Amino acid sequence: MKQLKERLIESVQRNRASALLLSGGLDSAILASIDPKIMAITVRLSEYGEDKGYASQVAGFLKVKHHQRVVDIDEAIDSIPEVIRI
C-alpha cells in the first residue's frame, strides 16, 4: 500500500494539472488530497446533481479552492465541439 501511495504522489507531481474535475468520489478526492493547492471544478447538469454535495464536502474538508458550474442539457450538448477541441 505504501508503494502505491508513493507512486501515485510521484505521478501527480510529475503531471501537474492546472485544475481538477472534482466529483466528490474517491478517485478525485484522493487526487485533491495529494495536491490541495489545485483548483477544483465541479460541473453538473441542472437536472442531476448527486455529486454537488459530495464535491463541496470534499473541497471544504481539504480546503481546496472550488468552483461549481451548473449547465442545462442544451448548453452541455452545444459545448461538445469546444471540449473536444481542447
DSSP file (Angstrom, degrees, kcal/mol; ACC not computed):
  #  RESIDUE AA STRUCTURE BP1 BP2  ACC     N-H-->O    O-->H-N    N-H-->O    O-->H-N    TCO  KAPPA ALPHA  PHI   PSI    X-CA   Y-CA   Z-CA
    1    1 A M     >        0   0    0      0, 0.0     4,-2.4     0, 0.0     5,-0.2   0.000 360.0 360.0 360.0 -39.5    0.0    0.0    0.0
    2    2 A K  H  >  +     0   0    0      1,-0.2     4,-2.4     2,-0.2     5,-0.2   0.905 360.0  50.4 -61.9 -41.1    2.9    2.4    0.8
    3    3 A Q  H  > S+     0   0    0      2,-0.2     4,-2.4     1,-0.2    -1,-0.2   0.889 109.1  51.3 -65.6 -39.3    4.4    1.8   -2.6
    4    4 A L  H  > S+     0   0    0      2,-0.2     4,-2.3     1,-0.2    -1,-0.2   0.929 110.6  48.9 -61.7 -45.7    1.1    2.5   -4.3
    5    5 A K  H  X S+     0   0    0     -4,-2.4     4,-2.4     1,-0.2    -2,-0.2   0.923 111.5  49.2 -60.3 -45.5    0.7    5.8   -2.4
    6    6 A E  H  X S+     0   0    0     -4,-2.4     4,-2.4     1,-0.2    -1,-0.2   0.908 112.0  48.2 -62.3 -42.8    4.3    6.8   -3.2
    7    7 A R  H  X S+     0   0    0     -4,-2.4     4,-2.3     2,-0.2    -1,-0.2   0.884 111.0  50.6 -66.9 -38.0    3.8    6.1   -6.9
    8    8 A L  H  X S+     0   0    0     -4,-2.3     4,-2.4     2,-0.2    -2,-0.2   0.929 111.1  48.0 -65.5 -44.7    0.5    8.0   -7.0
    9    9 A I  H  X S+     0   0    0     -4,-2.4     4,-2.4     1,-0.2    -2,-0.2   0.923 112.1  49.8 -60.8 -45.2    2.1   11.0   -5.4
   10   10 A E  H  X S+     0   0    0     -4,-2.4     4,-2.3     1,-0.2    -1,-0.2   0.907 111.0  50.0 -59.8 -42.9    5.0   10.9   -7.8
   11   11 A S  H  X S+     0   0    0     -4,-2.3     4,-1.9     2,-0.2    -2,-0.2   0.913 111.0  47.8 -64.4 -43.7    2.6   10.7  -10.8
   12   12 A V  H  < S+     0   0    0     -4,-2.4    -1,-0.2     1,-0.2    -2,-0.2   0.912 114.1  47.2 -64.5 -42.0    0.5   13.6   -9.6
   13   13 A Q  H >< S+     0   0    0     -4,-2.4     3,-0.7     1,-0.2    -2,-0.2   0.867 113.6  47.8 -67.5 -36.1    3.6   15.8   -9.0
   14   14 A R  H 3< S+     0   0    0     -4,-2.3    -1,-0.2     1,-0.2    -2,-0.2   0.802 118.4  40.4 -74.0 -30.1    5.1   14.8  -12.4
   15   15 A N  T 3< S-     0   0    0     -4,-1.9    -1,-0.2    -5,-0.2    -2,-0.1  -0.384  82.3-178.2-117.0  52.1    1.9   15.5  -14.3
   16   16 A R    <   -     0   0    0     -3,-0.7     2,-0.3    -2,-0.1    -3,-0.1  -0.231   8.3-158.6 -57.5 135.8    0.7   18.7  -12.6
   17   17 A A        -     0   0    0     -5,-0.1     3,-0.1     1,-0.1    -1,-0.1  -0.768  23.3-130.5-110.8 159.5   -2.6   20.0  -13.9
   18   18 A S  S    S+     0   0    0     -2,-0.3    21,-0.7     1,-0.2     2,-0.3   0.687  90.6   7.6 -82.6 -17.7   -4.0   23.5  -13.6
   19   19 A A  E     -a   39   0A   0     19,-0.1     2,-0.4    22,-0.0    21,-0.2  -0.979  64.9-137.1-156.6 164.3   -7.3   22.2  -12.4
   20   20 A L  E     -a   40   0A   0     19,-2.3    21,-3.1    -2,-0.3     2,-0.9  -0.994  19.4-129.9-129.4 130.2   -9.1   19.0  -11.2
   21   21 A L  E     -a   41   0A   0     -2,-0.4     2,-0.7    19,-0.2    21,-0.2  -0.723  32.2-159.4 -77.7 109.9  -12.6   17.9  -12.1
   22   22 A L        +     0   0    0     19,-2.5    33,-0.1    -2,-0.9    21,-0.1  -0.831  26.5 166.5-101.2 114.0  -13.9   17.1   -8.6
   23   23 A S        -     0   0    0     -2,-0.7    32,-0.5     2,-0.1    31,-0.2   0.677  54.1-115.1 -94.3 -21.2  -16.9   14.8   -8.4
   24   24 A G  S    S+     0   0    0      1,-0.3    -2,-0.1    30,-0.2     2,-0.1   0.368  76.5 126.5  95.8  -3.3  -16.7   14.1   -4.7
   25   25 A G  S  > S-     0   0    0      1,-0.1     4,-2.0     4,-0.0    -1,-0.3  -0.242  77.5 -96.5 -80.1 175.3  -15.9   10.5   -5.4
   26   26 A L  H  > S+     0   0    0      1,-0.2     4,-2.4     2,-0.2     5,-0.2   0.899 117.5  51.6 -61.5 -45.0  -13.0    8.6   -4.0
   27   27 A D  H  > S+     0   0    0      1,-0.2     4,-2.0     2,-0.2    -1,-0.2   0.941 114.5  39.9 -64.7 -48.2  -10.7    9.0   -7.0
   28   28 A S  H  > S+     0   0    0      1,-0.2     4,-2.3     2,-0.2    -1,-0.2   0.840 114.1  55.5 -71.1 -30.0  -10.9   12.8   -7.4
   29   29 A A  H  X S+     0   0    0     -4,-2.0     4,-2.0     2,-0.2    -1,-0.2   0.902 107.5  49.4 -65.9 -40.5  -10.9   13.2   -3.6
   30   30 A I  H  X S+     0   0    0     -4,-2.4     4,-1.5     2,-0.2    -2,-0.2   0.931 111.5  48.7 -63.3 -45.5   -7.6   11.3   -3.4
   31   31 A L  H  X S+     0   0    0     -4,-2.0     4,-1.5     1,-0.2    -2,-0.2   0.903 111.1  50.1 -62.4 -40.6   -6.1   13.4   -6.2
   32   32 A A  H  < S+     0   0    0     -4,-2.3     6,-0.2     1,-0.2    -1,-0.2   0.866 107.7  54.1 -65.0 -35.6   -7.2   16.6   -4.5
   33   33 A S  H  < S+     0   0    0     -4,-2.0    -1,-0.2     1,-0.2    -2,-0.2   0.806 106.2  52.7 -69.4 -28.0   -5.7   15.5   -1.2
   34   34 A I  H  < S+     0   0    0     -4,-1.5    -1,-0.2     1,-0.3    -2,-0.2   0.856 125.5  23.8 -74.0 -34.9   -2.3   14.9   -2.9
   35   35 A D    ><  +     0   0    0     -4,-1.5     3,-2.0    -5,-0.1    -1,-0.3  -0.640  68.4 169.6-130.9  75.2   -2.3   18.5   -4.3
   36   36 A P  T 3  S+     0   0    0      0, 0.0    29,-0.4     0, 0.0    -1,-0.1   0.566  73.8  67.0 -68.8  -6.7   -4.6   20.6   -2.1
   37   37 A K  T 3  S+     0   0    0     27,-0.1     2,-0.1     2,-0.1    -5,-0.1   0.544  79.4 105.6 -86.1  -6.6   -3.3   23.8   -3.9
   38   38 A I  S <  S-     0   0    0     -3,-2.0     2,-0.4    -6,-0.2    27,-0.4  -0.414  78.7-114.8 -73.0 147.7   -5.0   22.7   -7.1
   39   39 A M  E     -a   19   0A   0    -21,-0.7   -19,-2.3    25,-0.1     2,-0.4  -0.706  30.6-147.9 -81.4 131.6   -8.2   24.5   -8.2
   40   40 A A  E     -ab  20  66A   0     25,-3.2    27,-2.8    -2,-0.4     2,-0.4  -0.830  11.7-166.6-104.1 140.0  -11.1   22.1   -8.2
   41   41 A I  E     -ab  21  67A   0    -21,-3.1   -19,-2.5    -2,-0.4     2,-0.5  -0.986   5.9-169.0-128.1 133.9  -14.0   22.3  -10.6
   42   42 A T  E     - b   0  68A   0     25,-2.5    27,-2.7    -2,-0.4     2,-0.5  -0.990   5.9-176.2-122.3 124.5  -17.4   20.6  -10.5
   43   43 A V  E     + b   0  69A   0     -2,-0.5     2,-0.3    25,-0.2    27,-0.2  -0.976  11.0 170.7-118.8 130.4  -19.7   20.7  -13.5
   44   44 A R  E     - b   0  70A   0     25,-2.4    27,-2.5    -2,-0.5     2,-0.3  -0.977  35.9-108.4-139.5 154.6  -23.1   19.2  -13.3
   45   45 A L  E >   - b   0  71A   0     -2,-0.3     3,-1.5    25,-0.2    27,-0.2  -0.582  29.4-126.6 -77.1 141.7  -26.3   19.1  -15.3
   46   46 A S  T 3  S+     0   0    0     25,-2.7    26,-0.1     1,-0.3    -1,-0.1   0.793 109.9  55.7 -61.6 -27.9  -29.2   21.1  -13.8
   47   47 A E  T 3  S+     0   0    0     24,-0.3     2,-0.3     2,-0.0    -1,-0.3   0.651 115.6  37.9 -78.0 -14.7  -31.4   18.0  -14.0
   48   48 A Y    <   +     0   0    0     -3,-1.5    -4,-0.0     1,-0.1     0, 0.0  -0.823  53.4 155.4-128.8 165.9  -29.0   16.0  -11.9
   49   49 A G    >>  +     0   0    0     -2,-0.3     3,-0.8    -5,-0.1     4,-0.6   0.384  24.3 130.4-179.8  23.4  -26.8   16.8   -9.0
   50   50 A E  H 3> S+     0   0    0      1,-0.2     4,-0.7     2,-0.2     3,-0.3   0.864  81.3  52.5 -57.9 -35.8  -25.8   14.0   -6.8
   51   51 A D  H 3> S+     0   0    0      1,-0.2     4,-3.2     2,-0.2     5,-0.3   0.751  89.3  79.4 -73.3 -24.1  -22.1   14.9   -7.0
   52   52 A K  H <> S+     0   0    0     -3,-0.8     4,-2.2     1,-0.2    -1,-0.2   0.905  95.7  42.7 -55.4 -49.5  -22.6   18.6   -6.0
   53   53 A G  H  X S+     0   0    0     -4,-0.6     4,-2.0    -3,-0.3    -1,-0.2   0.901 116.8  47.2 -65.3 -41.6  -22.9   17.9   -2.2
   54   54 A Y  H  X S+     0   0    0     -4,-0.7     4,-2.6     2,-0.2   -30,-0.2   0.917 111.5  50.5 -67.1 -43.0  -20.1   15.4   -2.1
   55   55 A A  H  X S+     0   0    0     -4,-3.2     4,-2.6   -32,-0.5     5,-0.2   0.907 110.8  49.6 -61.9 -41.8  -17.8   17.6   -4.1
   56   56 A S  H  X S+     0   0    0     -4,-2.2     4,-2.4    -5,-0.3    -1,-0.2   0.897 111.0  49.8 -63.8 -40.6  -18.5   20.6   -1.8
   57   57 A Q  H  X S+     0   0    0     -4,-2.0     4,-2.6     2,-0.2    -2,-0.2   0.928 112.4  46.4 -64.2 -45.0  -17.8   18.4    1.3
   58   58 A V  H  X S+     0   0    0     -4,-2.6     4,-2.6     2,-0.2     5,-0.2   0.939 113.4  48.8 -63.0 -47.2  -14.5   17.2   -0.1
   59   59 A A  H  X>S+     0   0    0     -4,-2.6     5,-2.2     1,-0.2     4,-0.9   0.907 113.7  47.1 -60.8 -42.1  -13.4   20.6   -1.1
   60   60 A G  H  <5S+     0   0    0     -4,-2.4     3,-0.3     3,-0.2    -1,-0.2   0.914 112.5  48.7 -65.6 -43.0  -14.3   22.0    2.3
   61   61 A F  H  <5S+     0   0    0     -4,-2.6    -2,-0.2     1,-0.2    -1,-0.2   0.900 119.4  38.0 -63.6 -41.5  -12.6   19.3    4.1
   62   62 A L  H  <5S-     0   0    0     -4,-2.6    -1,-0.2    -5,-0.2    -2,-0.2   0.521 106.0-127.0 -87.9  -5.9   -9.4   19.6    2.1
   63   63 A K  T  <5 +     0   0    0     -4,-0.9     2,-0.4    -3,-0.3    -3,-0.2   0.909  51.5 162.2  57.9  44.6   -9.7   23.4    1.9
   64   64 A V      < -     0   0    0     -5,-2.2     2,-0.3    -6,-0.2    -1,-0.2  -0.760  49.4-108.2 -94.3 138.5   -9.4   23.3   -1.9
   65   65 A K        -     0   0    0    -27,-0.4   -25,-3.2   -29,-0.4     2,-0.4  -0.546  47.8-165.2 -64.9 124.5  -10.4   26.3   -3.9
   66   66 A H  E     -b   40   0A   0     -2,-0.3     2,-0.4   -27,-0.2   -25,-0.2  -0.960  18.9-172.5-129.5 126.9  -13.6   25.0   -5.5
   67   67 A H  E     -b   41   0A   0    -27,-2.8   -25,-2.5    -2,-0.4     2,-0.4  -0.941   9.7-162.7-115.0 138.3  -15.7   26.3   -8.5
   68   68 A Q  E     -b   42   0A   0     -2,-0.4     2,-0.4   -27,-0.2   -25,-0.2  -0.946   5.4-172.5-122.7 143.8  -19.0   24.9   -9.4
   69   69 A R  E     -b   43   0A   0    -27,-2.7   -25,-2.4    -2,-0.4     2,-0.5  -0.996   7.9-159.7-136.7 130.2  -20.9   25.3  -12.6
   70   70 A V  E     +b   44   0A   0     -2,-0.4     2,-0.3   -27,-0.2   -25,-0.2  -0.938  17.3 178.8-109.0 127.8  -24.5   24.1  -13.4
   71   71 A V  E     -b   45   0A   0    -27,-2.5   -25,-2.7    -2,-0.5   -24,-0.3  -0.924  23.7-126.9-125.8 152.1  -25.4   23.7  -17.1
   72   72 A D     >  -     0   0    0     -2,-0.3     4,-2.2   -27,-0.2     5,-0.2  -0.500  36.9-100.3 -90.6 170.7  -28.6   22.6  -18.7
   73   73 A I  H  > S+     0   0    0      1,-0.2     4,-2.4     2,-0.2     5,-0.2   0.855 121.0  53.1 -61.5 -38.0  -28.6   19.8  -21.3
   74   74 A D  H  > S+     0   0    0      2,-0.2     4,-2.6     1,-0.2    -1,-0.2   0.914 109.7  48.2 -65.3 -42.1  -28.7   22.1  -24.3
   75   75 A E  H  > S+     0   0    0      2,-0.2     4,-1.4     1,-0.2    -2,-0.2   0.894 111.4  51.0 -64.2 -39.6  -25.6   24.0  -23.1
   76   76 A A  H  < S+     0   0    0     -4,-2.2     4,-0.5     2,-0.2     3,-0.2   0.929 112.5  45.1 -63.5 -45.3  -23.8   20.8  -22.4
   77   77 A I  H >< S+     0   0    0     -4,-2.4     3,-1.2     1,-0.2    -2,-0.2   0.914 111.4  53.1 -65.4 -42.7  -24.5   19.5  -25.9
   78   78 A D  H 3< S+     0   0    0     -4,-2.6     4,-0.3     1,-0.2    -1,-0.2   0.780 106.7  53.9 -63.8 -26.1  -23.6   22.8  -27.5
   79   79 A S  T 3X S+     0   0    0     -4,-1.4     4,-2.5    -3,-0.2     3,-0.3   0.543  80.2  94.3 -87.1  -6.0  -20.2   22.8  -25.8
   80   80 A I  H <> S+     0   0    0     -3,-1.2     4,-2.6    -4,-0.5     5,-0.2   0.908  82.8  51.1 -55.6 -47.4  -19.1   19.4  -27.0
   81   81 A P  H  > S+     0   0    0      0, 0.0     4,-1.9     0, 0.0    -1,-0.2   0.899 112.5  47.5 -59.4 -37.8  -17.2   20.7  -30.0
   82   82 A E  H  > S+     0   0    0     -4,-0.3     4,-1.9    -3,-0.3    -2,-0.2   0.915 111.8  49.3 -67.2 -43.3  -15.3   23.1  -27.8
   83   83 A V  H  < S+     0   0    0     -4,-2.5    -1,-0.2     1,-0.2    -3,-0.2   0.907 111.3  49.4 -64.0 -41.4  -14.5   20.4  -25.2
   84   84 A I  H  < S+     0   0    0     -4,-2.6    -1,-0.2    -5,-0.2    -2,-0.2   0.895 109.0  53.3 -64.3 -39.6  -13.3   18.1  -27.9
   85   85 A R  H  <        0   0    0     -4,-1.9    -1,-0.2     1,-0.3    -2,-0.2   0.858 360.0 360.0 -64.0 -36.1  -11.1   20.8  -29.4
   86   86 A I     <        0   0    0     -4,-1.9    -1,-0.3    -5,-0.1    -2,-0.2   0.506 360.0 360.0 -67.2 360.0   -9.4   21.5  -26.0
